Amino acid sequence: MKPLNLKIGIIGMGAIGSSLSALFTGNGYETAVVDIRPEADFYRAYDAIYDDLEKRNLLSGRQREICRKLVSYSLDYAILADAGFVIECIFENLEEKYRVYKKLEAVCNKLQVLASSTSVIMPEDLQRGVKKWPGKVLVAHPFNPPHLVPFLEIVKAPDTEQQAVELTRNLFSSCGRMVCLMKKSAPGFIANRLHHALLREAIYMVEQGLTDPEEIERAMTYSFIPRYNSIGIFEHHDAFSLDQLKNLQDYLYPCLGVSKGAPDLVTEKVKAGELGMKTGKGFYDWNEESIAEFRKRAAEPYWRFFNWNLPSG
């Protein structure tokens, strides 16, 4: 699919924003990024992504040069004046997002979609901070890192314009993403609702002394995760037979965890300052070596999906 005739704007140069800038330019889109951090910080993060691609021989030096010319960075929102698609990638705080939207309304004159990469906030709540184009607001939620993970979910409010939905779908499809649409918005959307249902039960089993985190990781890695690389969960249970599924669920569901908030295990670790990688301890102990090794493993499954429509000049 050829690139659309569209300039992309990105607010925020964190992990998501930098990754999206690489994805869009890598598929031939002029992309402008706005943040409050120094320009050198952005290009360091952007270039690091292309370093990885070049090491794997996934693009030529010439293609990399072309992509680099497609990206620009500024502290000034005026750079987004002619952007048709703008995606906000700042932290999950509505008031901060509203401040960003107000700045966009003052400068953007060609906007067709105002998207947010939020992983939890519903588009109806985002719309409350937009006076000029509430019908163009939607959620375009990727998984991290979006330049590698070939997935994106679109979540629309009831009055989001269908044109905005279709443009978002076509844009990300042109970048090789598999796009899912949520028919009605709900906190967590599609993928994270599934993820946290699984995580809730995993934590519950640890809290109940049924098993340890390492055993849960092993069970997941060698049981259903390989299965669902090639078939779907509904397909699997159609093949299994739904009468058997009903019997299983009637017996099992009363035994599953049903916590309505963060489990005690998580709350206790937060109180103890055991926040994971950033503090060196969470469910596991972390150091520079284990963090680097984890990040390499986390990215590895997605390299086989690399499918950018790289510009050739």
Buried (B, 14 or more C-beta within 10 A) or exposed (E): EEBBEBBBBBBBBBEBBBBBBBBBBBBBBBBBBBBEEEBEEBBEBBBEBBEBBBEEEBBEEEBBEBBEEBBBBBEEBEBBBBBBBBBBBBEEEEEEBBEBBBBBBEBBEEBBBBBBBBBEBBBBBBBEBBEEBBBBBBBBBBBBBBBBBBBBBBBBBEEBBEEBBEBBBBBBBBBBBEBBBBEEBEEBBBBBEEEEEEBBBBBBBBBEEEEEBEEBEEBEEEEEEEEEEEEEEEEEEEEEEEEEEEEEEEEEEEEEBEBEEEBEBBEEBEEEEBEEBEEBBBBEEBEEEEEEEEEEEEBEEBEEEBEBBBBEE
